[in-house]
């Protein structure tokens, strides 16, 4: 396997670590020379990409790539498709599989009921609307090229360096309570595991990559506090909470996301719920971790 990752950030680097441990060659993009050197230190061959035209270095790497992962959020359009579509179609003879990291935000609000990959997508925010448009563009490319394209819809991402312990330690954790509100979550190691399964087996389609237990965000904070043996922060009614417009928008979408399809594909979750994940982060001492490029989606439920 020769893996190329557009956007080797928090999730991308976890995927890269898993692939390298399995003997793969991995290259990935960063936006700055400092980040590129961090990738090199992790065993990832770095290249700079800021959404503009592909460099000759990236073109050469793509020419030998067997598996491609896209982990860059779209703007008005998908930056990877804008820059690399012709290369993918015409100049990647070894390519066997493409993975696109998306979000469960494409489902929008389903009033707390369970949704699976066949549920109607009715995204509310512009960022989720852009994600859905990007998904459709990648799936159209799959039809055009006859390549398997896997769309991985991720829920709120956490793991080393990104979790409730970190926020409690910093004094920034809050327990915002909105009646009946739940969120799904996913540990970054399970993102890596599910992605590698789909890559190795060249499976295409849409897959929810999310844990088994959608839960109220305040419960996650309280559980982390109990493991740290500290008092949890007081509960704050949602209507009284001071929040950024982006953070508030997450609470406007309520759904329980099912993960049966990725299990049917053969994946078994290392961390099927937030308690198993927080127990491991705390007992292993890895909760402080190193976090790169935090985004708002990853902070759901922290």
C-alpha positions, 0 to 999 in steps of 0.5 A: 500500500502506498497511501496519500492523505490530503489533510494529514491533521488529527484524524489523518495522522492517526490513519497514517500511524495505523498504515505505517505500522502495517508496513505501508508507505504514507505521504500527506499534505500540510499547510505550513513547513512547520506542520510538514516537519511534524509529519516527517517526524511521524514517518509521513512523507510531507508535501505542502498543499493550500488548496491551490494547484498541485506541485510537481512533488504531489503529482509525482507522489499521486502517480504511485499512490494506491490508496487516497484519503481526503480529509480536507473540509470543503469551502465553496467547492471541494479543494482536492477535486478542484486541484486534483480531479484531472490527475485522479482520472488520468494520471493515477494508474495504481489507484485502487481506492479512495476514502473521503472523511465527511461528517454525520452533520449531513443528516441535519436534525432528526428530532432524536430518532435513529438514522442510518446511511439510508436516512434523508440528508437535510443539512442545516448549516452551510458547512454541512451542506458543503460536505454533502455536495462534496460527498456527491461529487466524490461519489460521481467520480466513483461512477466515472472512474469505476473506483471504489469510493468510501464516504466515512461520516464521522461523529464528534472526534476525540482521543489523546489531546482532545477530550473532556479531561483536557477541558477539565484540566484547563478549566474550560469544561462546561455542562450545557443541558438541553433536554433530550439532546444527544450526540454520537462520538468517535475515538480517533483510533476507531476512525483509523481502524475503520478507514484501514479496513475499508482501504484494505478491502477496497470497499466503497459506499457510505459508512457511519463511523460512530460509537454505539451510544449517543449520549447527553454531552453533560454526562460525558463531562461528568464521567470524565470528572469522576475519573479525575476525582474532581467536581464536575462543573455546574449544569447550565441550561442551554437557553442561558449558556453563552456560546458561539454561533457555531457551537450553538448550531450543533445543538440545533441538530439532534439524532442518534446515528446507527453504525450497523453498516461498518460493523457488517463490513467487518469492523469491530470498535475498540471503543464502542462508547465514551466510557470505554474510551475515557477509561482507556485515556485515563488509565493509560495516561494518554489523555494529555496527548498532542492535538493538531488542528482542532476543529469545532466538530471535534469538540462536541460533548467535550 
